[in-house]
């Protein structure tokens, strides 16, 4: 069985990455969400897979994920990625487009929806008293700390 890279075989991954890189350096890659995501995936998947292969790096440093972060930072620092696409990727990950927030919400929602119903009910039955106890404890300690510094209990809570 051949290894898949994020669902793609190696030749297909390389062809798509080359197309994205050519479009980036010729300036025809769209400067919207689709273009930003395409460039992030092309760079990220390649650096991730390289990081997973490097022997000491993948065991002690953090593997592909860390190489994807650091490698992209080095590419930006060395001006390998054109400035307009650096700004595009920054805007995709920040408030204007909020892709990162959307991704995190979908990841958490998918994880919760994928759990067994009985397991969820048992977990909530155990977590609810702990959460309520934590909130109550935080309120009490917050009020004590607030009184110590002259802040009213209503403001502290």
N, C-alpha and C positions, 0 to 999 in steps of 0.2 A: 504494500500500500504506500503510495507516494505521500510525502508530507504536504500539508496544505498550510498556506500562510494567510490567515484571516479569511479562509474559504477559497483562496485562489491557489492554483498550482504555480510553481516558480516561473515558468515562461510567461504566463499571463500576468503575474505580478510585475515582472520586469518590463514587459511591454507597456502596461498601464502607467508604471512609474516613469518610464522614459517619455511617454506622451505628455504626462503632467509636467515633467521638468522642461521639455522643449517648449510647451505652451507657456510656462512661467518665464523662461529666459527670452522668449520672443515677445512677451507682453500680451499674448492673446488669451491667457488663462483668465476667466471671468473674475472680476474683483468684487464678488458677492459671497454669500454663504457657501454656495456650491464650490467655487474656486478655492476658498480658504480651507474647506474640509478636504478637498481633493489633495491639496498641497500638504496639509498636515498628515494625512494618511500616507502619502507617498514617502515623505521623509520619516515619519514615525515608524512605519512598519519595517522599513529597511534597517534603521538604526536599532530597533527593538530586536530584530532577528540576529543582527551582528552581535549585540550585547549578550544574547543568550548563548552564543557560540564561544565567546572568549572565555577560556578556562577559569582564571582567577577572578576575573571581573564578574562572571555570573554567579560565583559562589560567595564572594566576600564583599563586593561593592554594591550589588543590587541588580545585576543582570541588564536585560534589555530595557526595562523601564527607566533606569537611571541613565543609561547611554542615550536613550531617546531625548531625555530632558537636557543632559549636558551636551550631547552632540548637536542638538538644535541650537543651543545657546552659543556654541562655538561657531556654527555656520552663520549665525546672525552677527556675531562679533567680527568675523572675518569678511563680512559683507558678501557672502556667497549667495544668500537669499536676497533678491532685490528688495529695496526699502519699501516699495509700495505693497509688497506681499507680506512683509513683516508687520506693517501697519494693519493690513487686512486680517492677518491671523490674530493680532492683538485685539482687534475689534470683535472678531468672532468669539473670542474667549471672554470678553468683558461685557459690560452692561449693554452696549447698543444692540447686540444680537443675542447675548445670553446663552450661547450654545452650551457652555460648561455647566451652567445652572440647570438647563434643560436635561442634559445628559445625566447629571447626578440625581435629579428627580426621577427620571425614567429608570435608572439603575436601582434606586431604592424601591420604587413602586414594583418593578419587575421581581425583585427579590422577595418582597412581601407577598405578592400575588402567587408566587411559585411555591410558597410553603404549604405544607399539609394543614388542612383546616383544624383538625384535632390538636395538632402541635401548637398552632397559633392560639387556640383557646386556652390550653394549658399554660402557655407562656404568658399570656396576658393576665391570667389569674395569679401568676407569681410576680409579674412585674408591677401591676397596678398598686399593690400595697407598698412595694419598695419605692415606686415613683412618688406616691403620695407622702410617704414617710420622709423621703428626701426633700420634697418641697416644703413640708412642715418644718423639718429641721433647719433648712436654709432660711426660712422666714424667721424662726425663733433666733437663730444665731445672727441673722441680719439685723433684727430689731435690737438685740443686745449690743451689737457693734455700733448701730446708729445712735443708740442712747449714749454710748460711751463718747461719741463725737458730737453729740448735741443735735442729731437729726431725729425728727419725729418718726414714730413707728409707721404711720401711714405713708410717709415719703420713702421710707426704707423698703417697705413691701412693694 
